[in-house]
Amino acid sequence: MQEKIRKQRAFFRSGKPITLSFRKAALNRLERAIREHEEEICQALQADLNKSKTEAYMCEIGMTLAELSYMRKHMDGWAGKKYVLSPLAQFSCDSFTIKEPYGVVLIMSPWNYPFMLTIEPLIGAIAAGNCCVVKPSAYAPATSAVIRMLLRECFPEEYVLVVEGGRAENQALLDQKFDYIFFTGGVTVGKEVMAKAAKHLTPVTLELGGKSPCIVEKSAKLNLAAKRIIFGKLLNCGQTCVAPDYILVERSVKDELIGYLKKWIMKMYGEDATENGAYVKMINQKHFDRVCGLIDQEKVVFGGKWNEETMQIQPTIMDNVTPDDAIMQEEIFGPVIPILTVNSMAEAEAFIKEREKPLALYLFTQNKAVAGRFLKYVPFGGGCINDTIIHLATSRMGFGGVGGSGMGSYHGKKSFDTFSHEKSIVNKHTWMDLPVRYAPYRKWQDALLRIFLR
């Protein structure tokens, strides 16, 4: 591994990855390969997670292609010089910033959206001019194999290297010195990544997760709210870092909301989703057992059963949940919906602020004052008003967490910036040289400095 990374550094120093023509050609090759191998990607996602072709394209392949297209269209402007106004004290000069790639970067991706969450950061790293080491998740082996095949077809290993494997390979990679590390995954491993990076003073982006709340205020359009909550919660069977983790609903509308939630579960997936061929499964036995263990049958008002053979869990609603219940102690990452009742939006606000800052927050309300208060006073990574999930489905806004849910962001220009260092440059002209800054200092210099610097 050390030798392969050494070759990447040598390739980066050659200057080839830095030229815009090289970057664009690389992105073009990647796009062609994705389109040519779309069927294999879909088959891999079905093997790993039982994703339907529609969900695979909507949530992985299509979003990746959209990001690639947006990046290629705008990268010329992002890579160019950006002139800024020079201060009077520096007369006469030009001041500007330029972007440069970090060098050799490591991208470590998770299993829940194994294709998109590997390739989207890679697009940003390539567009910014870096060499890349890509580590797909071992928990999605079919997709990992397709990614390896696809990237080897597109790029030599000294430019983009795919490393497959599990914990041993992760550790071996993290022991190496990289110029940047981009990690998507859980909080526990994220802390380990940051600790390893600190030994080399390597900057990191951490895309983590947490318990993202969904707040339903009494003025919300409950039927539509339930429809959009179920879409966001059951997408990828809840195995989404920004899935609505739990619902805080005002007491006066709780029962009506639960009725609509049941209605939309059955409309989208049938009375028993485990009999629906397009229903996503849990990624592995360990994860399946963990999520099943969070279900308190005494509080189940819908679902609550599972299929051991297929590792599928019914969409499950739990009512009368308390903050002390097991399901509120960790991120669910599955199709279980805990319902907690609040008497006011002030109570909901306090509940969220007492806990770790969430990656996402979803507020359903028709009250603009309530929406404005949550946006101003409640910290979270990003989110939606009157919808779920979709705030990350754009290249025009960054996506990322805050506090325990992560640091840094990406998508579109944010990805380009993430994988770039911005140099600040002053080009001082030589046709004159103001004497005000040079010793020995006199009263007139002090007077001029007080005019310039205020």
Phi, psi and omega in degrees: 000319178300319181294319180294321178291324176300320179293324176296318180297320179295319179294320178297317180295339178294339178092351183299312183295345186278332184291140182297324180297321179294317180298315181295319178298321179296316179294324177296316178298320180295318179297314179300318182294320179297316181293321180291330184251023181303319181296318179294324178296315179299317180297322179294317180293327175291319180295320184280320189229000185062034177286136174289164178299321181295312180292324179297319180286315184298317190258350183229292187292310183297317180295324178294316179295322178296318178297318180297315180297317180296317181298313182296326182289328189250352190293331177303312181293322181291329184278344185282170176296144175238108182280142177232162181290132179273142178292151182301326182295342181257012179303129007243132183198171170247135178242133182204165174241149174224151180260138173229148178291155178289319182138252179254118185244152178249130177241116179247122189243161183265184185262345190285322170233072196293334178276304184299316185282359168262312189280325180299312175298325178299320178302314179296319181294318178293314181301327180279349174102020183267162161269150191226140166250124185249128179239095175289165180283137177288343180285348176239070190296324181293316179292322177301318180294321178293319178299317178299313180299314184295314183287328175292328176292327185274321195224147171289155184295334178288351177254304176231116182249129176258126177244116178263164178131188184247226187297321182299317180291322176301314180296316180299322178292315183291343176281347179275161176267121175244165178271341175199146176234129177243114185239133171238126181167206184276166184295318183300310180291326178301320177296321179294318178301315182294322179295318179294318181296327183297330180298330180252008185053040180273126177292150183225153161245130179242113174258102189251232184193225182127187182266101183274119184279153174236118185252128178244111181270156189300337181274356185296151171282098195295320181297313179292321178300313180299318179300315183284330175293315180295321176302309184292322182289319186266356172301127183059026179057038177082357182272060182227132185296335180252017177298144172301117186276319179211162182246129168255114185235142177293139188306321186294341182239008185298308185298321179294319178298315180300321177300317179290324178299315178299316181303313185283332173299313182291324179294322184275324189231358180089173182296327177230100185296337180291348176263002180268120184296340181263007182276127185290149179258167172292150189294324181202174184297319181299315180291320177302311181296321181296313182293318178300324181292344179275349184277120176264106186299333180290341181251002180285128175244356175201138177073225177094002179246171182206167178245108184298323184291318183265356184056043176248139180243132179299145168305126189232131175251129175244127181253164179057036178284145177245161179299340182272351181294153182303324185291345179262005183264349181208162176296131187287308181055044179195179190274041181248129185246103175278135178251122175244136184263136175234155181267346181199166176289333175296322178293319178296317179299315180296320180301315182289318184290339177283350185246176179302144181298124185279158176291323181221158174216137181234124183240125177251113183197154170254003183265110183295327180293320177296314179299316180298322180293316180297319180295326185274323192248350182251119181280137174194164184293311180185175181175200184220152167253122180065031171193178177225155169072319198291350180295340180269353186269047177210147175269357184267355176225147177286157176231129179181173183258187179213144181062230182290349180267002174136179177211144184085168179210166178208184188101129176058227181299327178299324177294315179301315180293322181301319184265016180234146167261133180264117177271136173257125188234136168245121176258098186277129180286156185251001184282347174207162181213102182296134185275001190296334185269353187264139174285158000284145186272137181238173185298322182295328177292317178300318180296316179296318180299325180288336174283316182291318190251083178206000000 
